[in-house]
Amino acid sequence: MNLARLRRDFPALRRRGRERPPSYLDSACISLVPQATLDAMEEYYTEYPACAGRSSHRWSEAAGRGYEEARAAIARFAGAADPTGLVFLRNATEGINLVAQGISWEPGDRVLITGQEHNSNLIVWQRLAAERGIRIDALDLPSDGSFPSEQLEERLAHGIRLVSMFHTSNLDGRSLPIREIVERAHDHHALCLFDGAQSAPHRAIEFDRVGADFYAFSGHKMLGPTGTGMLLGRRERLNELRPLVLGGETVAWSRLDAHDLRPPPYRFEAGLQNYAGILGARAGIEYLARRGLPEVERGQRELNRFVTEALSDERRIHVLGPPGVADRPSIFGFTVDGIDPHDVALFLDAGHRVLVRSGMHCVHSWYDRRGIAGSVRASFYLYNDVADARALVRGLRELVEKVPNGSPGPAPARLGPRSKEL
Ligand SMILES: Cc1ncc(COP(=O)(O)O)c(C=O)c1O
């Protein structure tokens, strides 16, 4: 399917009158949805709008069937043979929290993260450190995008209980070699949890092949509706986790003084679920699978290459992360000397209808250590075309020309407890 036709599948990209829609370069935050996602949700609400599995009437059975078929389809997409290892949640953050707060920690247990984690994979560890006495170790990732295998070995030798790292970074788009990480971690009897929020949208998860213990990702970054997330886990590992929320659907029976938990994944899905959302997420993920992840990533890489090369002579623009686009295909993260990242984003939107994200991208700790106020992030997805990339380049060139460089280097940090940075 050519790109112009594909774009017509996305209602937000359809032309209104003669105007081209804005260049949406913020898919790393939330992706647009194809009509197929909306249709699946509408089908639920119009054809069988009932609670799944609880009642025995036909609508409930149809909803229950759809929900479990979605579980099987998404597990298959993720390379997991066992669909009961897939837990439906609200987002990737909830998946990470389920693991973090579900393990029975001992004081002194160590968790290994990187120095570039999203707050979703940092704050919960800080709380566990304060309340349960766990220790947090962080790998330093070199800025050239290489992976510090020796440093990992060294840290693992200290007796790490869980390695919890991003697969693809939302800040600069680099990916970590998760297969190598799993092998090394398992050699040292450590468990592995990956934050796949940014990788699952364009890279095969291959859960069984990689051998990770847990893998969290979000539907709303991969053509699904908002508030849909998933955690994949090995059955024996899920059995060891204490559920975060208890109530209806989590128990096989209860008396006034006792209950018996259902097996995973149901013990983790308390209360009525987001049935419409999960059916929509399935439709979105299947759309993605039909396009083919290698093709999706190739498209992102080409647009990123176009932008990177077109701006390579702009001395005031500094790209974050590895220099080669092949090592950061989905994300063009950058700073502009002398211009606040939010001003860059506002200018691009107001002047060129280019929608990017600015700030600290929920990785405050990374900016804090470097003393910079933030960066701008353009993220590409399967529906972006070269006109989007050109608009970004045009906007940035105009901005740099119009705004003289008062201060060399990226804008200084404005961190502090009152900072409103996101
Ligand atoms: C790397 C990374 N991890 C976690 C998250 C959180 O995802 P969610 O909002 O689905 O919980 C994000 C969201 O931007 C992310 O980029």
The ligand as an SDF file (V2000), in Angstrom:
LIG
                    3D

 16 16  0  0  0  0  0  0  0  0999 V2000
   10.3050    4.9270   27.3920 C   0  0  0  0  0  0  0  0  0  0  0  0
    8.9420    5.1020   27.9670 C   0  0  0  0  0  0  0  0  0  0  0  0
    8.5850    4.3640   29.0190 N   0  0  0  0  0  0  0  0  0  0  0  0
    7.3720    4.4520   29.5700 C   0  0  0  0  0  0  0  0  0  0  0  0
    6.4530    5.3380   29.0810 C   0  0  0  0  0  0  0  0  0  0  0  0
    5.1140    5.4030   29.7300 C   0  0  0  0  0  0  0  0  0  0  0  0
    4.1770    4.8800   28.8800 O   0  0  0  0  0  0  0  0  0  0  0  0
    2.6480    4.8590   29.3400 P   0  0  0  0  0  0  0  0  0  0  0  0
    2.2090    6.2790   29.2750 O   0  0  0  0  0  0  0  0  0  0  0  0
    1.9790    3.9800   28.3740 O   0  0  0  0  0  0  0  0  0  0  0  0
    2.6120    4.3380   30.7010 O   0  0  0  0  0  0  0  0  0  0  0  0
    6.7640    6.1490   28.0080 C   0  0  0  0  0  0  0  0  0  0  0  0
    5.7940    7.1300   27.5030 C   0  0  0  0  0  0  0  0  0  0  0  0
    6.1070    8.0610   26.8260 O   0  0  0  0  0  0  0  0  0  0  0  0
    8.0410    6.0170   27.4260 C   0  0  0  0  0  0  0  0  0  0  0  0
    8.3840    6.7590   26.3900 O   0  0  0  0  0  0  0  0  0  0  0  0
  1  2  1  0
  2  3  1  0
  2 15  2  0
  3  4  2  0
  4  5  1  0
  5  6  1  0
  5 12  2  0
  6  7  1  0
  7  8  1  0
  8  9  2  0
  8 10  1  0
  8 11  1  0
 12 13  1  0
 12 15  1  0
 13 14  2  0
 15 16  1  0
M  END
$$$$
